[in-house]
């Protein structure tokens, strides 16, 4: 039977193995597979730790439900009753402005104001900044076609202050990226479409808001919740942490799983490939799914297709860390009435953002406790992750909370997770490079690219890439027959 080798045991690799098994049974097409992971554990950046009664996420703490692939996978794995929504009744978000936490104004959609009163009354943006944002209503659309940086786009449409106080912090929170380098078309292509169609982001968002409200009213409930009777939140997690998804996936896998094993060579055969491992010699395979970071894939693909390897190397990666601190509620000077805060670059702080995890989700801290998670590193501050020891990161995090929130008590629990070169950056021109990569990969029968480096960094995007890969394998199965 055809054999597939999956390189990388993060969520994309795991989902590829799962869907390969599933589609193989459904279509009556037998496949065998090996999943090769260099680390001693599966899941990549999805990792949950329990420190006392605190449930601490090392990587993603949730996934967006508007992209259906992660929610659907959870249903298939029997995790629907484990899904928990964000506590949206406390969905307040703050922005650090001149050293103080200022509420993010209501009525914003994707950094664009859609309601006049909250926008006008908010102290976050100065009067001149608000006037500049309002010019979006009359500034003509860009004539040039093609990609541009998110920073250039926001400055042109809404002004520099909107970039600093709103768009920049939001983008840093999602992509840990510098908006001056971040590709508009790879991250928010709808902004470019809105500008061309409506001539104004504000006009477009107001139309979109009315359309969404009308659709929900006409259809009763909008998108279906994975749990009957439970409202659908924009973001969802798992009761015991995101690690539950990894464990449920792993429990389903019946193929050859090799942990602590690194691929050190890849050679084309006729047909198929020879994969060389550092631990167990070589194996012959009909297809290879590259679900490892782009720079790892580049090294392996250099002998097969130098141009593809060169393009993969152009995908930059930055280092990040999450520092989680657990406190007694009585030690906090204020109630954590919100999901956390974002930090604009102009504030010159050492952190990117802070999530108030125990407010955002239930089951993250004991009844008398509170859990905060701080983000360090990213495109502009990765030296902190690469040079500071764990104890120094803990001290940095506590100093930042002392200065910003007035927390002086020591934490009762703490945990740091480091992700060296763990976040792919979608620089300007990314989509064009990805299109060329996919074309070059398609010219090598049996080679597939999957994961967060290409067409989306979130869990649903990675799962979608796995599903697309397996659908391609099913279509090309005849080419694998020896």
BAFIVEX-285943 format. One record per residue (C-alpha): x, y, z; residue in three letters. Coordinates in steps of 0.05 Angstrom, whole numbers, plus 5000, padded with zeros to 4 digits. Last residue first. Example, Ala and Ser with C-alpha at 12.3 -4.5 7.8 and 13.67 -1.06 7.14 Angstrom:
BEGIN
527349795143SER 524649105156ALA 
END
This chain:
BEGIN
509750214846UNK 503150564856UNK 504251264882UNK 501551614820UNK 494851274831UNK 494051594899UNK 493952294869UNK 486852494887UNK 487252194957UNK 493952534970UNK 491053214950UNK 485153114998UNK 490352955051UNK 494053605038UNK 487654025040UNK 485853705107UNK 492753865135UNK 492454585110UNK 485554655142UNK 488354415208UNK 493954935205UNK 488955485188UNK 484255265245UNK 490155285294UNK 492255985273UNK 498256185231UNK 495056235162UNK 496856105089UNK 504255905088UNK 508655825148UNK 503355555195UNK 503254835170UNK 503154425107UNK 507454315044UNK 506653695001UNK 511353274958UNK 508752644924UNK 510452844853UNK 515353434851UNK 512353954804UNK 507054094857UNK 512654334904UNK 514954854853UNK 507855124843UNK 506655134918UNK 513055514929UNK 511256014875UNK 504456144906UNK 507756214975UNK 512556744948UNK 506857134918UNK 502957084983UNK 508857325025UNK 510157964985UNK 510458395048UNK 512757965107UNK 508557405136UNK 512857225196UNK 513156515222UNK 513356445297UNK 517555935334UNK 524656175323UNK 525856015396UNK 519155875431UNK 520355935505UNK 515255745558UNK 515556055628UNK 511855825689UNK 509956155755UNK 505755995816UNK 504656355882UNK 506657025852UNK 510157545895UNK 506058145918UNK 507358825888UNK 501958875834UNK 501059605815UNK 498059455747UNK 503059775699UNK 509359865739UNK 508559265784UNK 506158835726UNK 512359025686UNK 516958885745UNK 513658205755UNK 514758025682UNK 521958245683UNK 523457845746UNK 520257225716UNK 524257335652UNK 530657405693UNK 529156765730UNK 528156415663UNK 534856665636UNK 535057265590UNK 538857275524UNK 534556965469UNK 527757145496UNK 529757865510UNK 533257905442UNK 526457765411UNK 524158475423UNK 522158785356UNK 519658175318UNK 516757815377UNK 519557775447UNK 515357735511UNK 508057575523UNK 505157595593UNK 500057105622UNK 496057265684UNK 492556755729UNK 488156945788UNK 486856545851UNK 481656475906UNK 477156005866UNK 483055635838UNK 485655845769UNK 484455665695UNK 477655325702UNK 473655895670UNK 476556285612UNK 478157015598UNK 477957205672UNK 482856675694UNK 487356825634UNK 488257565646UNK 492357625582UNK 498258105581UNK 501258435520UNK 507658595483UNK 512358625542UNK 518759035555UNK 515459715556UNK 517160305511UNK 510060595512UNK 510860785438UNK 510760055418UNK 503559995441UNK 502059505498UNK 495759085497UNK 491558915558UNK 487758355591UNK 481257965583UNK 477158415627UNK 474958575697UNK 481158345734UNK 479158655800UNK 484559125826UNK 490259155876UNK 491658405869UNK 494158035930UNK 487157845952UNK 486257465887UNK 492057025905UNK 496857025846UNK 499056585788UNK 504256835739UNK 505056595667UNK 510956815624UNK 510056675550UNK 516156705506UNK 517556905434UNK 522856815381UNK 522057045309UNK 521756665243UNK 523056945174UNK 520256625111UNK 525756765060UNK 528756085075UNK 522755755044UNK 523956144980UNK 531155904976UNK 529155184988UNK 524055224932UNK 529355504885UNK 534254954905UNK 529454384888UNK 531353674907UNK 538153784940UNK 535654394979UNK 529254045002UNK 531753805069UNK 534954465089UNK 528954865066UNK 524054425104UNK 527654595169UNK 527455345153UNK 520055295136UNK 518154985203UNK 515954255198UNK 509653995166UNK 513153765102UNK 508753195077UNK 512752675039UNK 509852164991UNK 511451464965UNK 516151275021UNK 522650895030UNK 525750895099UNK 532851025121UNK 537150905183UNK 533850895251UNK 536051475295UNK 538752045252UNK 533551905199UNK 534451875123UNK 528251915080UNK 528451595011UNK 523151854964UNK 517951634914UNK 518251394842UNK 523551394817UNK 527351594879UNK 528352294906UNK 532852394966UNK 531552695034UNK 536552745090UNK 537252895164UNK 530252745189UNK 530452765265UNK 527852245314UNK 525952425385UNK 519052155371UNK 517451645317UNK 510051505307UNK 508550925259UNK 501050925246UNK 495050795289UNK 493351515309UNK 486851625347UNK 489951715416UNK 494652225387UNK 488852665364UNK 485452645432UNK 491952795468UNK 493653385423UNK 486653675431UNK 486953585506UNK 493453975507UNK 489154595493UNK 487354635567UNK 483154225614UNK 476554555595UNK 478354645522UNK 478555325488UNK 473855755446UNK 474356435414UNK 468856825378UNK 463756535426UNK 458056095404UNK 452456065454UNK 451455395491UNK 444755035483UNK 447654495440UNK 455354475445UNK 459154595380UNK 455255245371UNK 451955355304UNK 453356015268UNK 447656535270UNK 442156425320UNK 435456635291UNK 436856625218UNK 433557285199UNK 436157655260UNK 443157375251UNK 443357575178UNK 440858275194UNK 446058375248UNK 451558125201UNK 449258575145UNK 448959185191UNK 456059045216UNK 458658945145UNK 455659595121UNK 458759965181UNK 465459615168UNK 465459825095UNK 463760555110UNK 469360585163UNK 474260245117UNK 473060755061UNK 472860744985UNK 467260224988UNK 469559694939UNK 476959854933UNK 478060015006UNK 473959415028UNK 477958944984UNK 484559205012UNK 481959125083UNK 479158435067UNK 486258205052UNK 487858245126UNK 493757775139UNK 497057555075UNK 494558145033UNK 496858655085UNK 503858355092UNK 507358525158UNK 513958895152UNK 512159575183UNK 506859215225UNK 512558885264UNK 509958195283UNK 507957795344UNK 502457555295UNK 496157615336UNK 498158045395UNK 503158465355UNK 497558575304UNK 492858835358UNK 498259275388UNK 499959595320UNK 492759685298UNK 490260065359UNK 494760565394UNK 500660625345UNK 496960515279UNK 491060935300UNK 495961485319UNK 499561445252UNK 493261565210UNK 486861205190UNK 487361045116UNK 494561195097UNK 497461025165UNK 493360375167UNK 495760165097UNK 503060345108UNK 503059975175UNK 499759355144UNK 505459335094UNK 503759335021UNK 501658814969UNK 499358924898UNK 495359424858UNK 496960164856UNK 491060644856UNK 490060694931UNK 482960894949UNK 481061624957UNK 481161955026UNK 474162205042UNK 471361735096UNK 478361545119UNK 478862275140UNK 475262075203UNK 481561735229UNK 485162405223UNK 479762755262UNK 480262215316UNK 487862305319UNK 486963055326UNK 482162955384UNK 487062465416UNK 485861715414UNK 485261295477UNK 480861805513UNK 474561475485UNK 468461925480UNK 468462015404UNK 469661285388UNK 464461045438UNK 459461555408UNK 460961455333UNK 460060715324UNK 463760325269UNK 470960475288UNK 476260045251UNK 481459625289UNK 478458965264UNK 471459185285UNK 470859735336UNK 464259925368UNK 466859945439UNK 473060335458UNK 479159955484UNK 479160135557UNK 485160545580UNK 490560235624UNK 495260785646UNK 502660915631UNK 501461425577UNK 496760935542UNK 496760195557UNK 490859905519UNK 485259525553UNK 480558975532UNK 473758845564UNK 470258195549UNK 467358085617UNK 460457845593UNK 464457485539UNK 467156965586UNK 470856595531UNK 467555955510UNK 468955245536UNK 469654625494UNK 469853965533UNK 462853755512UNK 464853795439UNK 471253385450UNK 468952735417UNK 474652735366UNK 469952905308UNK 467153495347UNK 474053755362UNK 475853695289UNK 469754105269UNK 471554655319UNK 478654675291UNK 476354705219UNK 470655215225UNK 474155885217UNK 469256345253UNK 470755935316UNK 477556245331UNK 482155815372UNK 484355815444UNK 490255855492UNK 495655815439UNK 502555675467UNK 504955515537UNK 498055475568UNK 497655445644UNK 492255105686UNK 493155355757UNK 490954885813UNK 498154715833UNK 502154845770UNK 498654485713UNK 501954515645UNK 498854565576UNK 502654505510UNK 500654675439UNK 507054965409UNK 508954305376UNK 503753785393UNK 507753145400UNK 513153005451UNK 520552795453UNK 522253305399UNK 524853105330UNK 518152875305UNK 517252375248UNK 510252125231UNK 510351485190UNK 504551285146UNK 500650715116UNK 495150815066UNK 489350385044UNK 484250704997UNK 477150505015UNK 474851225009UNK 472151305080UNK 477650875111UNK 483251255076UNK 479751915089UNK 479951785164UNK 487051515168UNK 489852085125UNK 485552575165UNK 488852365230UNK 495952355202UNK 495053045170UNK 491953305235UNK 498053085274UNK 502853405224UNK 499054065223UNK 498254075299UNK 505653965311UNK 508953295297UNK 513453475239UNK 515553075178UNK 509852645153UNK 512152045113UNK 506751725070UNK 506550995047UNK 502350724990UNK 500050005000UNK 
END
